[in-house]
Each structure stands twice: as C-alpha cells, then as structure tokens.
Amino acid sequence: MIKTFQLEKLRPLENIPVKIRDTYQDESAEAHTHDYIEIAMVHNGRGTHLNHFADGRVISNTIIKGDVFVILPGEVHSYANCRGYRVYNLCIATDFFDQLDKDLCNLKHYHDFFSPDRPQKVNQLHLLPEAFNDAEEKLRRLSMAIRSDMPSNILAIKIALSDYLFTVFDSDSRSWHTPEKDLNSRLFQSIIQLEAAPEKKFDLRSVAKKAGMSSSGYAHKFKEITGVSPGDYCLFLKLDKVRQLLEDKPLSLTEIALICGFTDSNYMIRAFKKRFGITPGAYRSSCRQITKTIP
C-alpha cells in the first residue's frame, strides 16, 4: 500500500493550512502521496525525482539546486540517487489554496503546475540564482506569517503565499531541459563537490577534467543547466556561506571572508551587497532583530 502523508500530522501541529519544512532527503524515498499540495524548491544537492502514474508509466528527471516542482494531492512520486539533497517543502491545504484569488489561474505557469488536468510530463522550473534568492526571501516572510499569533495571521498567510506563487510561477524562469543521461552523473557530481567546499579556489580546467569534459564544453553545459557560469555559481555559493556565518557566528567580516575563500573582505562586501541588496553588516543587524523563521 502506498503511504499517504497528511497535512494535519506535519509539524507544527497547530491547525494551520500552510506549513513549510526545510528537510534533508535520504538517498532514496519510496513511492508515496499526500492529501495536500506540495511545492518543492531545491536549495542544495541533486537527485532523481520520479512521478508514478496509474497506467504503470514512470517519468524521472534530475533535480538540482534552484529547481521547483509541484506534487498535487493523490499524485504518486518517489526519489532516488540523492546526494546532499536539501529542499524547502511548502505544503498547502487544497481548500485553502482554492480560496486564494481566482486570478492565480492567470499565472504564466499555472496550468503546468496546478491545474487538475495538467499535462503528464516533467512539470519543473529552474530558478536562476537571483530569482531563487527572491523566492527564498518570500518563503521567509510566509513562514513569519505562519508563526504569527495575530488575529489577522490567516490573511497575512494568504497575502504572503500569493506573493510567493507570483514570484515563482509567473517568473521568466526557463522550463527544465534534461541533458544527456550519461552526462548527468559526471556533471552533477562536480556540482555536488563545488557545493561541499565553496571556500576552495575554483579551477575550471581541473573541474572539467574530472568530469571528463573540455573546459569550454563543461562551461557551456554548466550554464545550460544552472543558468549561470561555473565561476558565478561558485561565487554565489561563497556568498551563501557568508550569509550563513553572519546568521550563526559572531565573527568579524575579515574572518568570514577568509573562511569563505575571499582574499579581500572589501570585495566580499561589494559582492554580497550586489547579490543580496544589503551590506553584510546590515544583514547581520537584521538577523539579530528577526529570529530565523524557517525551521
């Protein structure tokens, strides 16, 4: 029997129609379904996502950092070959989703993701780094609304959820294009290694050689998949680590720069502001005022 996950049993246990989880996925997960709408937004690692259909067909696709996909109630899916896979799961009660503004059906990608008769294909988007950062911030705001004990919290949840849906599903993010199967494991393994040690100096020739590719071929395929060059991707990984240290550690900016692989703290500050729209110092101050809200 296929296991069914129920929204009311997910943490937190309060009677809330929307819940957010930040979870690490095991190497694999057996086929299961939900009684709620699940929006998955991958923020680390890679894996294989499989959709199972009643006629016995299985559609599988590779998922990496920045990918977003949706599982509707009753749909069956599973995971395999996951490595360092971490994902935001946004779980929404179907009746609550139906109460949202009917204009949501005008979202650019509404039909492919939320329509009951959506096409049975790889229903997946890849958010480019800036778009992912924006969507992640909207998730933080939604999480704050969920945790609020104000009488207006349900209204706040509706507004924040609508904002997130608009940001992701009406974006200019391109649809997923699956690369050659043989290339997946080598290229994606190199991405996992980059994510595991973002502080290391990036050497395109060395990384491409390990992936069994030429430097130009690797760079071309890398950008085709992630939307950015390998060098920019590594910079974004460093800056994500800077942000994490600003949230968690009382270190100086110079110490953080060295830990994250920057030889110049001034360059780190400029790059951080360009990516996140705020200086590291201001970001740290804001973290002291607002408790991190995604569990």
Backbone bond lengths (Angstrom), bond angles and torsions (degrees), N, CA, C in turn:
res aa  C-N    CA-C-N  psi(-1)  N-CA   C-N-CA  omega(-1)  CA-C   N-CA-C  phi
1 M - - - 1.463 - - 1.525 109.72 -
2 I 1.310 116.88 135.47 1.461 121.76 179.94 1.519 110.25 -75.98
3 K 1.310 116.53 130.84 1.456 121.43 -178.77 1.522 110.45 -72.57
4 T 1.337 116.13 139.77 1.460 121.61 177.31 1.516 109.31 -117.47
5 F 1.332 117.01 123.91 1.456 121.88 176.57 1.530 109.01 -88.92
6 Q 1.351 116.33 138.23 1.451 121.30 -177.51 1.517 110.65 -113.18
7 L 1.322 116.15 137.39 1.456 121.34 -176.67 1.529 112.27 -59.01
8 E 1.323 116.72 -39.78 1.465 120.28 -175.71 1.519 112.93 -66.34
9 K 1.345 116.72 -16.99 1.462 120.18 -179.03 1.533 112.86 -98.75
10 L 1.324 116.42 -2.49 1.454 119.65 177.56 1.522 109.56 -81.24
11 R 1.326 116.57 148.02 1.454 120.27 175.45 1.527 109.63 -74.53
12 P 1.336 119.52 148.32 1.464 126.21 -11.53 1.526 111.12 -68.58
13 L 1.356 116.16 160.56 1.455 120.90 -171.91 1.525 113.74 -85.51
14 E 1.349 118.12 -5.77 1.449 120.09 179.85 1.522 110.58 -59.72
15 N 1.315 115.37 158.03 1.467 121.93 -178.82 1.524 109.86 -76.41
16 I 1.328 115.12 75.70 1.461 122.05 -177.30 1.527 108.40 -118.35
17 P 1.348 118.30 133.00 1.469 120.15 -175.30 1.520 115.07 -80.07
18 V 1.327 117.20 -7.39 1.467 121.61 179.88 1.524 108.52 -134.40
19 K 1.327 117.01 132.77 1.464 120.85 179.16 1.523 109.56 -135.79
20 I 1.328 115.70 146.97 1.466 121.89 -179.93 1.524 108.65 -122.09
21 R 1.316 115.50 130.72 1.464 120.35 175.51 1.522 109.30 -122.92
22 D 1.309 116.24 142.86 1.466 122.86 175.02 1.520 105.33 -115.76
23 T 1.330 117.04 101.67 1.457 120.03 -168.48 1.523 113.37 -126.36
24 Y 1.330 114.35 152.32 1.459 122.43 169.73 1.522 108.23 -95.34
25 Q 1.312 116.57 131.58 1.462 121.49 -179.89 1.529 110.13 -92.30
26 D 1.329 116.38 136.17 1.459 120.26 173.08 1.521 109.52 -63.57
27 E 1.310 116.55 173.20 1.466 120.17 -178.67 1.519 111.35 -56.66
28 S 1.322 116.63 -31.92 1.463 119.96 177.96 1.523 108.84 -148.62
29 A 1.327 115.92 162.53 1.468 122.08 175.88 1.520 107.78 -143.24
30 E 1.321 116.25 132.93 1.460 120.44 -177.45 1.527 110.90 -68.20
31 A 1.322 115.55 161.45 1.458 121.11 -179.15 1.528 110.37 -59.67
32 H 1.334 116.26 133.84 1.459 121.56 -178.87 1.523 109.60 -154.23
33 T 1.308 115.88 173.93 1.457 121.55 178.57 1.523 109.38 -141.60
34 H 1.346 117.33 178.21 1.468 121.83 -179.29 1.524 109.95 -136.07
35 D 1.328 115.39 164.76 1.463 118.93 171.81 1.527 110.10 -101.96
36 Y 1.316 117.29 17.93 1.465 123.50 -178.43 1.520 110.08 -138.53
37 I 1.316 116.38 167.82 1.460 122.53 173.72 1.520 107.93 -82.26
38 E 1.318 116.72 129.51 1.463 120.47 178.14 1.531 109.71 -118.01
39 I 1.335 115.60 124.29 1.458 121.62 173.39 1.518 106.97 -107.82
40 A 1.327 116.81 117.24 1.465 121.95 -178.68 1.526 109.24 -103.32
41 M 1.334 116.31 129.55 1.457 122.06 178.85 1.529 107.97 -126.86
42 V 1.326 116.49 109.35 1.467 122.27 -172.70 1.525 110.53 -78.31
43 H 1.338 116.62 128.00 1.468 117.61 177.76 1.518 114.06 -121.41
44 N 1.323 118.08 6.85 1.462 120.86 170.67 1.527 109.61 -164.60
45 G 1.337 115.58 152.43 1.453 120.98 171.93 1.515 114.75 77.19
46 R 1.335 113.74 -164.86 1.456 120.84 -179.90 1.523 109.23 -151.45
47 G 1.316 116.75 170.16 1.448 121.37 177.60 1.519 110.01 -179.75
48 T 1.310 116.00 -171.49 1.458 122.16 176.44 1.521 108.39 -120.78
49 H 1.321 115.91 127.51 1.465 121.53 178.16 1.516 108.09 -105.84
50 L 1.330 116.70 132.86 1.458 121.38 -176.91 1.530 110.48 -121.81
51 N 1.331 116.33 128.63 1.458 122.56 173.77 1.532 108.78 -101.95
52 H 1.338 116.40 127.49 1.460 121.89 -177.43 1.526 109.49 -107.37
53 F 1.341 116.81 131.55 1.457 121.10 -177.14 1.528 110.79 -113.51
54 A 1.326 114.90 157.89 1.465 120.92 -175.08 1.520 113.11 -61.51
55 D 1.324 117.03 -26.86 1.466 119.69 -179.45 1.527 112.97 -84.52
56 G 1.347 115.85 6.66 1.458 120.36 177.11 1.514 114.79 95.32
57 R 1.318 117.97 -8.68 1.460 120.37 178.97 1.523 111.03 -70.92
58 V 1.316 115.63 148.87 1.458 122.10 174.50 1.523 107.85 -131.92
59 I 1.331 116.29 125.06 1.461 121.20 176.11 1.522 107.44 -108.15
60 S 1.326 116.79 121.70 1.463 120.56 -179.50 1.522 109.86 -115.93
61 N 1.326 115.33 149.79 1.460 120.61 178.18 1.527 110.08 -153.12
62 T 1.316 115.26 150.15 1.461 121.19 178.86 1.516 110.10 -77.37
63 I 1.326 116.33 139.24 1.459 121.73 177.56 1.525 108.93 -123.01
64 I 1.333 115.70 137.34 1.460 121.71 -179.97 1.525 108.83 -136.64
65 K 1.314 115.70 176.98 1.459 122.59 178.25 1.530 110.06 -52.52
66 G 1.337 116.62 128.75 1.452 121.30 179.08 1.515 113.98 100.64
67 D 1.345 117.92 -11.62 1.459 120.76 -179.65 1.528 110.85 -79.57
68 V 1.325 115.71 144.92 1.462 122.76 176.96 1.529 107.91 -129.99
69 F 1.335 116.71 132.21 1.452 120.41 175.15 1.526 108.64 -144.40
70 V 1.328 115.79 162.42 1.465 122.02 -173.64 1.524 110.11 -126.76
71 I 1.333 115.62 136.24 1.456 122.20 173.68 1.530 107.30 -114.94
72 L 1.320 117.26 120.41 1.455 121.99 179.70 1.528 110.38 -86.68
73 P 1.337 117.82 157.77 1.474 120.87 -179.85 1.528 111.89 -54.13
74 G 1.316 116.05 132.59 1.458 120.99 178.96 1.514 114.53 89.75
75 E 1.331 118.54 -16.94 1.462 120.60 177.40 1.524 109.43 -74.80
76 V 1.318 116.33 143.34 1.463 121.60 -176.13 1.524 109.60 -106.25
77 H 1.345 116.24 131.69 1.460 119.68 179.23 1.519 110.38 -147.20
78 S 1.332 115.84 165.62 1.457 121.97 179.40 1.523 108.96 -151.67
79 Y 1.353 115.98 175.77 1.459 122.28 179.55 1.525 110.47 -130.03
80 A 1.333 115.28 152.20 1.467 120.68 175.50 1.526 108.93 -150.50
81 N 1.337 116.17 159.01 1.472 122.92 173.34 1.529 113.65 56.01
82 C 1.328 117.07 35.29 1.469 120.25 -178.51 1.526 110.83 -78.95
83 R 1.306 116.35 136.44 1.466 123.08 178.12 1.525 108.83 -134.27
84 G 1.346 116.69 114.07 1.452 120.55 178.81 1.515 112.55 59.41
85 Y 1.338 115.80 28.92 1.461 120.68 -171.67 1.525 111.26 -82.46
86 R 1.323 115.40 121.00 1.467 122.05 -179.94 1.526 107.75 -131.73
87 V 1.326 115.92 137.13 1.466 118.67 -170.48 1.525 111.34 -144.68
88 Y 1.335 115.41 144.09 1.454 121.29 168.23 1.527 106.87 -85.88
89 N 1.328 118.00 123.51 1.461 122.49 175.05 1.528 108.15 -107.04
90 L 1.309 115.68 113.80 1.459 121.33 176.37 1.522 107.10 -99.61
91 C 1.333 116.79 113.17 1.463 122.78 -173.62 1.524 109.34 -110.09
92 I 1.336 116.48 124.73 1.459 121.44 -171.36 1.525 110.29 -128.45
93 A 1.328 116.89 129.07 1.458 121.13 175.14 1.529 108.82 -63.41
94 T 1.315 116.97 135.72 1.469 120.31 -174.68 1.520 112.54 -63.05
95 D 1.343 117.91 -39.47 1.461 119.06 -179.26 1.520 110.99 -67.76
96 F 1.342 116.55 -32.60 1.461 119.69 177.32 1.527 110.49 -69.41
97 F 1.326 116.72 -41.06 1.465 120.97 177.91 1.530 110.11 -61.16
98 D 1.326 116.27 -38.86 1.462 120.60 -179.02 1.526 112.32 -67.78
99 Q 1.338 116.33 -21.34 1.462 120.10 -179.76 1.528 112.60 -79.88
100 L 1.318 116.59 -13.59 1.457 119.90 -178.42 1.516 110.19 -66.52
101 D 1.318 114.38 162.68 1.456 120.98 -179.15 1.528 111.00 -49.44
102 K 1.329 116.13 128.57 1.465 121.09 -178.43 1.529 111.98 -61.94
103 D 1.323 117.44 -16.45 1.461 119.98 178.76 1.523 112.19 -66.14
104 L 1.353 116.87 -12.27 1.468 119.17 178.12 1.524 111.38 -59.07
105 C 1.316 117.02 -25.93 1.467 119.69 -179.76 1.526 111.36 -67.23
106 N 1.332 116.42 -11.07 1.460 120.31 177.98 1.528 112.64 -90.41
107 L 1.322 117.22 -1.28 1.457 119.92 176.65 1.525 109.65 -59.52
108 K 1.304 116.28 143.70 1.463 121.69 -175.17 1.532 112.37 -52.56
109 H 1.333 116.91 -41.02 1.463 120.36 -174.26 1.538 112.74 -108.48
110 Y 1.336 117.31 18.02 1.470 120.14 -175.61 1.531 111.72 -59.17
111 H 1.313 117.44 -49.40 1.465 120.62 -173.39 1.524 111.98 -61.68
112 D 1.339 117.11 -41.00 1.471 120.75 -177.98 1.517 113.07 -70.43
113 F 1.341 117.26 -18.74 1.461 118.88 -173.73 1.529 114.69 -115.77
114 F 1.336 118.38 -34.56 1.457 119.56 -171.02 1.523 115.53 -120.41
115 S 1.306 118.53 -12.07 1.456 120.48 -179.76 1.524 110.45 -70.33
116 P 1.349 118.10 135.91 1.469 120.54 178.77 1.531 113.10 -57.91
117 D 1.320 117.14 -26.21 1.464 119.97 178.86 1.523 112.10 -106.76
118 R 1.335 115.74 31.77 1.461 119.30 -178.82 1.532 109.81 -60.38
119 P 1.316 118.04 150.41 1.467 120.81 -178.25 1.529 111.86 -63.35
120 Q 1.314 116.65 143.30 1.462 121.97 -178.92 1.528 108.71 -86.09
121 K 1.314 114.99 85.62 1.455 121.85 -178.95 1.521 107.99 -148.36
122 V 1.328 117.71 -167.54 1.458 120.42 176.24 1.525 107.76 -77.65
123 N 1.336 115.80 95.85 1.466 121.23 -179.79 1.519 108.21 -88.42
124 Q 1.306 115.71 87.69 1.465 120.66 -170.65 1.518 110.30 -150.15
125 L 1.331 115.50 142.72 1.460 122.35 174.34 1.519 108.74 -120.57
126 H 1.318 115.74 154.87 1.460 120.47 174.46 1.522 107.97 -117.63
127 L 1.341 116.65 115.51 1.454 121.40 178.50 1.521 109.78 -82.25
128 L 1.317 116.44 127.08 1.455 120.21 173.92 1.526 108.85 -69.07
129 P 1.327 118.54 159.58 1.466 121.32 -171.58 1.528 115.89 -49.77
130 E 1.332 118.15 -46.02 1.457 119.78 -179.28 1.517 111.05 -65.88
131 A 1.338 116.66 -40.65 1.462 120.74 179.17 1.531 110.53 -66.75
132 F 1.334 116.92 -37.58 1.461 120.65 178.48 1.522 110.18 -64.13
133 N 1.324 116.71 -42.83 1.452 120.88 179.51 1.524 110.75 -61.01
134 D 1.329 116.71 -40.90 1.459 121.74 178.55 1.521 110.34 -64.87
135 A 1.333 117.00 -44.84 1.460 121.03 -179.86 1.532 111.18 -64.27
136 E 1.324 116.48 -38.27 1.465 120.95 179.32 1.524 110.70 -63.76
137 E 1.323 116.39 -39.45 1.464 120.30 177.75 1.525 110.62 -64.96
138 K 1.339 117.79 -38.29 1.465 121.02 177.55 1.527 110.28 -65.30
139 L 1.344 117.07 -34.94 1.462 119.87 175.97 1.523 111.51 -64.59
140 R 1.325 116.63 -38.24 1.466 120.69 178.24 1.538 110.28 -62.61
141 R 1.312 115.76 -42.01 1.468 119.60 179.87 1.525 110.89 -67.62
142 L 1.324 115.88 -38.64 1.453 119.77 176.78 1.521 110.65 -63.48
143 S 1.319 116.72 -40.87 1.457 120.99 179.36 1.527 111.03 -63.28
144 M 1.325 117.09 -37.90 1.463 120.61 176.93 1.524 110.49 -63.30
145 A 1.332 116.66 -40.22 1.468 120.33 178.66 1.523 110.60 -65.66
146 I 1.334 116.88 -39.80 1.458 121.22 179.60 1.524 110.99 -62.27
147 R 1.317 116.77 -37.99 1.462 121.56 -175.75 1.527 113.32 -85.61
148 S 1.309 117.10 -7.36 1.459 120.54 -178.38 1.528 110.92 -69.50
149 D 1.330 116.09 144.37 1.467 120.21 176.11 1.524 111.44 -105.48
150 M 1.342 115.85 16.39 1.462 120.77 178.27 1.536 110.08 -71.90
151 P 1.338 117.98 149.37 1.469 120.78 178.35 1.529 113.00 -58.45
152 S 1.336 116.46 -24.78 1.465 120.98 -177.16 1.525 112.88 -93.94
153 N 1.347 118.19 16.72 1.462 119.40 -171.95 1.530 112.87 -64.78
154 I 1.338 118.12 -32.35 1.470 119.85 179.09 1.533 110.16 -66.06
155 L 1.323 116.24 -41.44 1.469 119.99 176.01 1.521 110.01 -62.57
156 A 1.340 116.90 -42.43 1.463 121.32 179.19 1.525 110.88 -62.33
157 I 1.346 116.74 -38.99 1.462 121.10 178.38 1.525 109.83 -64.23
158 K 1.321 117.96 -43.22 1.465 121.30 179.51 1.522 111.17 -60.28
159 I 1.331 115.78 -44.39 1.464 120.43 -178.74 1.524 110.71 -65.64
160 A 1.350 116.24 -46.77 1.467 120.44 -177.92 1.525 111.01 -67.21
161 L 1.326 117.93 -39.16 1.459 121.06 179.09 1.527 110.52 -66.31
162 S 1.320 117.39 -42.85 1.464 120.73 177.77 1.515 111.09 -61.19
163 D 1.336 116.08 -38.00 1.464 121.07 178.98 1.522 110.57 -64.64
164 Y 1.341 116.15 -41.97 1.471 120.36 178.36 1.527 110.36 -64.36
165 L 1.328 116.86 -46.81 1.461 120.77 -178.55 1.525 110.95 -60.85
166 F 1.310 116.79 -40.71 1.460 120.21 178.02 1.522 110.83 -64.59
167 T 1.331 116.47 -42.73 1.464 121.52 -177.91 1.529 111.29 -61.60
168 V 1.329 116.93 -41.76 1.465 120.92 -175.11 1.528 112.72 -87.35
169 F 1.320 116.50 -48.54 1.467 119.38 -168.52 1.528 114.36 -96.42
170 D 1.328 116.15 4.62 1.456 119.14 170.10 1.531 109.37 -122.43
171 S 1.318 114.70 20.03 1.463 120.69 -176.79 1.515 111.16 -83.41
172 D 1.332 115.73 174.88 1.458 122.00 176.16 1.520 111.42 -91.68
173 S 1.343 116.70 12.47 1.462 120.53 179.74 1.524 109.15 -58.55
174 R 1.308 115.16 139.71 1.461 118.59 -177.18 1.521 110.96 -82.15
175 S 1.308 116.32 154.52 1.458 120.78 175.95 1.523 109.37 -69.89
176 W 1.311 114.94 157.12 1.460 120.64 -177.59 1.519 111.20 -72.42
177 H 1.320 116.04 137.10 1.455 121.85 172.84 1.525 107.40 -122.26
178 T 1.312 117.58 117.13 1.459 121.39 -177.09 1.519 110.99 -74.75
179 P 1.344 118.17 122.82 1.475 120.92 177.68 1.532 110.41 -71.98
180 E 1.324 114.95 176.95 1.455 119.78 177.33 1.526 110.33 -58.22
181 K 1.319 116.47 139.73 1.453 120.74 -174.12 1.514 112.49 -59.04
182 D 1.327 118.56 -42.83 1.459 121.61 -176.74 1.522 111.52 -65.91
183 L 1.323 115.77 -28.43 1.456 119.79 -177.80 1.519 111.92 -77.57
184 N 1.330 116.59 -27.78 1.455 120.66 -175.21 1.523 113.44 -51.96
185 S 1.332 116.41 -55.54 1.458 120.11 -172.27 1.523 111.77 -61.91
186 R 1.325 117.72 -40.84 1.472 120.23 -177.55 1.527 111.55 -72.08
187 L 1.317 115.81 -45.61 1.458 119.13 -177.74 1.520 111.26 -70.12
188 F 1.333 116.71 -44.34 1.446 119.62 -178.27 1.527 111.89 -69.70
189 Q 1.317 117.40 -30.56 1.461 119.55 176.06 1.519 110.23 -65.11
190 S 1.324 117.27 -36.59 1.461 120.20 177.72 1.525 110.60 -66.36
191 I 1.343 117.05 -34.39 1.461 120.52 177.48 1.523 110.33 -66.42
192 I 1.336 116.60 -41.27 1.461 120.82 177.29 1.526 110.46 -58.95
193 Q 1.322 116.75 -42.20 1.461 120.82 -179.23 1.526 111.09 -66.57
194 L 1.318 117.21 -37.72 1.463 120.45 176.34 1.523 110.18 -63.86
195 E 1.326 117.02 -42.56 1.464 120.81 -178.98 1.521 111.87 -68.76
196 A 1.339 117.07 -28.95 1.467 120.95 -177.98 1.523 111.82 -72.38
197 A 1.324 117.62 -26.84 1.471 121.05 -177.98 1.528 110.29 -140.92
198 P 1.339 117.84 68.37 1.464 120.55 -176.46 1.523 113.84 -64.90
199 E 1.339 116.29 -19.40 1.467 119.43 -178.11 1.525 112.91 -76.28
200 K 1.318 118.16 -14.72 1.459 120.85 -178.72 1.525 111.56 -73.31
201 K 1.309 116.15 148.85 1.456 121.09 178.13 1.525 109.76 -67.61
202 F 1.311 116.53 133.34 1.463 120.89 -177.48 1.524 110.33 -85.83
203 D 1.328 116.28 126.40 1.463 123.11 178.39 1.523 107.19 -121.76
204 L 1.334 116.72 101.68 1.455 121.72 -174.97 1.517 111.96 -56.50
205 R 1.345 117.51 -44.60 1.462 120.73 -176.81 1.524 110.88 -61.66
206 S 1.337 116.64 -44.42 1.466 120.80 -178.27 1.533 111.30 -66.66
207 V 1.338 116.74 -44.77 1.466 120.94 -178.96 1.526 110.43 -64.40
208 A 1.341 116.45 -42.75 1.466 120.64 -179.87 1.525 110.96 -64.26
209 K 1.339 116.67 -39.82 1.462 120.53 -179.83 1.520 111.05 -62.72
210 K 1.342 117.44 -41.13 1.461 121.05 179.13 1.523 111.24 -65.26
211 A 1.340 115.48 -29.55 1.460 120.03 178.83 1.520 111.93 -84.54
212 G 1.353 116.47 -1.16 1.454 121.08 178.79 1.514 113.09 73.56
213 M 1.339 116.54 32.77 1.456 120.88 -176.30 1.515 110.15 -133.99
214 S 1.327 115.87 163.55 1.457 120.23 172.14 1.528 108.60 -77.10
215 S 1.319 117.13 161.11 1.463 120.42 -179.89 1.519 111.68 -60.08
216 S 1.326 116.61 -44.51 1.462 119.95 -178.11 1.529 110.96 -69.17
217 G 1.342 116.39 -39.41 1.459 120.08 179.18 1.518 111.92 -65.52
218 Y 1.333 115.33 -41.43 1.467 120.23 178.64 1.522 110.44 -62.91
219 A 1.339 116.38 -48.15 1.464 120.99 -178.21 1.526 111.14 -60.86
220 H 1.336 116.58 -39.79 1.463 120.65 -179.15 1.525 110.82 -65.62
221 K 1.337 117.12 -48.61 1.455 120.78 -179.30 1.529 111.96 -67.22
222 F 1.331 115.67 -36.87 1.459 120.72 -179.95 1.530 109.41 -60.64
223 K 1.330 116.36 -47.46 1.468 119.94 -179.13 1.514 111.02 -68.80
224 E 1.323 117.33 -33.89 1.465 121.00 178.37 1.513 110.86 -61.44
225 I 1.340 116.44 -35.97 1.459 121.53 -177.03 1.519 112.46 -84.76
226 T 1.340 117.24 -47.12 1.461 120.66 -172.92 1.516 113.59 -94.42
227 G 1.328 117.59 -19.96 1.453 120.26 -178.28 1.512 114.62 91.75
228 V 1.334 117.29 -7.20 1.472 121.30 179.11 1.524 109.21 -136.13
229 S 1.313 116.53 165.57 1.459 120.75 178.43 1.530 109.88 -72.71
230 P 1.344 117.72 159.53 1.476 119.93 177.47 1.528 112.12 -56.93
231 G 1.343 116.86 -39.97 1.460 119.87 -179.38 1.515 112.25 -63.48
232 D 1.336 116.92 -44.36 1.464 120.64 179.07 1.525 110.64 -66.25
233 Y 1.338 116.75 -37.83 1.458 120.20 179.02 1.528 110.23 -61.60
234 C 1.323 116.58 -43.18 1.471 120.61 178.96 1.525 110.96 -64.39
235 L 1.324 116.50 -38.97 1.466 119.83 177.39 1.521 110.33 -62.10
236 F 1.335 116.88 -43.00 1.461 119.96 179.40 1.521 111.14 -63.74
237 L 1.338 117.36 -36.31 1.460 120.53 177.14 1.529 110.78 -64.04
238 K 1.323 116.71 -42.11 1.469 120.74 177.87 1.529 110.40 -61.00
239 L 1.331 115.68 -43.99 1.461 120.24 -177.51 1.524 111.49 -69.01
240 D 1.323 117.22 -32.65 1.462 120.14 174.31 1.524 110.46 -64.20
241 K 1.340 116.41 -37.75 1.466 119.79 177.75 1.525 110.63 -69.50
242 V 1.332 116.76 -36.98 1.472 120.39 175.04 1.523 109.45 -57.97
243 R 1.318 116.04 -47.40 1.469 120.47 -179.34 1.523 111.51 -60.19
244 Q 1.325 116.12 -41.09 1.463 119.87 179.30 1.528 111.26 -62.97
245 L 1.330 116.77 -43.41 1.464 120.34 179.88 1.529 111.50 -67.04
246 L 1.320 117.00 -35.51 1.463 120.51 176.61 1.522 110.71 -62.44
247 E 1.310 116.43 -35.01 1.463 121.32 179.87 1.522 111.95 -75.73
248 D 1.340 116.79 -35.62 1.466 120.24 -167.63 1.527 116.41 -108.55
249 K 1.335 118.31 -23.58 1.458 120.12 -171.67 1.537 112.45 -124.54
250 P 1.334 117.93 138.98 1.469 121.44 177.44 1.529 111.63 -85.13
251 L 1.319 117.18 56.51 1.460 122.34 -177.57 1.525 110.26 -99.61
252 S 1.323 116.03 155.41 1.462 119.86 175.54 1.526 108.90 -73.10
253 L 1.326 116.76 162.26 1.456 120.64 178.92 1.525 111.09 -64.15
254 T 1.320 117.21 -33.85 1.468 120.58 177.42 1.521 110.68 -64.59
255 E 1.343 116.35 -43.31 1.466 120.43 178.69 1.531 110.62 -63.92
256 I 1.303 116.41 -42.17 1.460 120.47 -179.87 1.523 110.57 -64.52
257 A 1.326 116.44 -41.08 1.467 120.34 179.56 1.524 111.04 -59.45
258 L 1.325 117.13 -44.34 1.467 121.26 -179.58 1.524 111.38 -66.36
259 I 1.333 117.01 -42.67 1.459 121.42 -179.88 1.533 110.99 -61.81
260 C 1.324 116.09 -36.00 1.466 121.16 -174.94 1.525 113.43 -91.96
261 G 1.331 116.93 5.01 1.458 119.76 174.15 1.515 115.64 90.61
262 F 1.334 117.28 13.38 1.460 120.99 175.28 1.533 108.90 -93.87
263 T 1.298 116.93 132.76 1.471 120.01 177.31 1.521 111.19 -87.44
264 D 1.315 116.68 -12.38 1.468 121.94 -176.60 1.527 108.78 -134.61
265 S 1.341 117.23 115.87 1.464 120.55 -178.87 1.525 111.42 -66.62
266 N 1.333 117.50 -29.96 1.468 120.19 178.86 1.523 110.76 -65.03
267 Y 1.341 116.16 -40.39 1.463 119.72 177.15 1.523 109.83 -64.75
268 M 1.335 117.38 -40.85 1.460 121.42 177.81 1.525 110.62 -58.81
269 I 1.331 116.18 -44.04 1.470 120.61 -178.76 1.532 110.84 -62.75
270 R 1.333 116.23 -44.19 1.472 119.92 179.87 1.531 111.09 -64.61
271 A 1.344 116.43 -43.24 1.460 120.73 -179.24 1.526 110.96 -66.14
272 F 1.337 116.45 -39.51 1.459 121.83 179.67 1.528 110.23 -62.81
273 K 1.323 116.52 -45.64 1.470 120.32 -179.23 1.522 110.87 -65.29
274 K 1.332 116.94 -38.04 1.458 120.10 179.88 1.526 111.10 -65.30
275 R 1.332 116.15 -37.25 1.473 119.66 -177.38 1.515 112.21 -80.08
276 F 1.339 117.51 -43.59 1.457 120.59 -172.50 1.528 114.36 -105.49
277 G 1.331 116.79 -7.24 1.459 119.78 177.61 1.508 114.22 75.34
278 I 1.341 117.43 17.53 1.454 122.52 -178.75 1.519 108.37 -154.33
279 T 1.322 118.48 149.00 1.463 120.40 178.95 1.529 109.43 -74.96
280 P 1.345 117.64 157.17 1.468 119.78 177.78 1.527 112.81 -56.90
281 G 1.337 116.33 -39.80 1.465 119.56 -179.87 1.515 111.96 -63.54
282 A 1.334 116.37 -44.35 1.469 120.07 179.44 1.521 110.63 -67.10
283 Y 1.328 116.22 -36.04 1.462 119.32 178.91 1.529 109.92 -64.45
284 R 1.322 117.51 -43.79 1.469 120.69 179.19 1.524 110.44 -61.12
285 S 1.330 117.18 -41.49 1.467 120.55 179.15 1.516 110.97 -61.64
286 S 1.328 116.94 -40.57 1.466 120.07 -179.56 1.518 110.84 -67.31
287 C 1.335 117.37 -33.47 1.468 120.95 179.03 1.518 111.16 -67.82
288 R 1.316 117.15 -30.24 1.462 120.56 178.24 1.504 111.28 -71.33
289 Q 1.324 116.28 -25.78 1.471 120.01 -177.41 1.519 111.64 -89.81
290 I 1.321 116.98 -29.29 1.451 121.24 -176.88 1.536 109.39 -120.34
291 T 1.303 116.80 118.73 1.470 120.45 178.41 1.521 110.13 -65.49
292 K 1.299 116.43 137.79 1.461 119.54 177.90 1.525 109.82 -55.80
293 T 1.323 117.13 130.22 1.449 119.55 -166.05 1.520 115.73 -104.79
294 I 1.320 119.11 -19.30 1.469 119.30 178.55 1.519 108.41 -88.44
295 P 1.348 118.90 119.38 1.471 121.53 -173.76 1.522 111.99 -65.10
